[in-house]
Amino acid sequence: MATADQVRAFAARLPRSYEAVVRGRLKLRIGRIVYVAFSRDETLMGFAFPKDYRQALVDSERDKFMLPRTSDMRYNWVVVRLAAIDEAEMRDLVLDAWAMCVPKRVAAEFRVPVE
């Protein structure tokens, strides 16, 4: 099971990434762009994901992924239950979301540090 603390620790190593608390919810940002956001109880994690593929992702594993609220459907966004993923999958999701939001050069130059 992945946790919000694991997400925060991983995201802290990503260039240009920083944390913000907005209306009591933790969000990870690059500039003004949010690429990861948690529910208040930190059991759900929303993350940047291409609109064109999100329905297929949700349909592939309904116990894990869900569409965002109706008001957020206009964004490139999907939601995952943290209890349904492990740390490795969390890292892949966060890294891909981050890469969608930074300049392509920054994403290409970054290499995930080995622990």
Secondary structure, DSSP 8 states (H G I E B T S, - for coil): ---HHHHHHHHTTSTTEEEEEETTEEEEEETTEEEEEE-TTSSEEEEE--HHHHHHHHHH-TTTEE---GGGTTSSEEEEEGGGS-HHHHHHHHHHHHHHHS-HHHHHH------
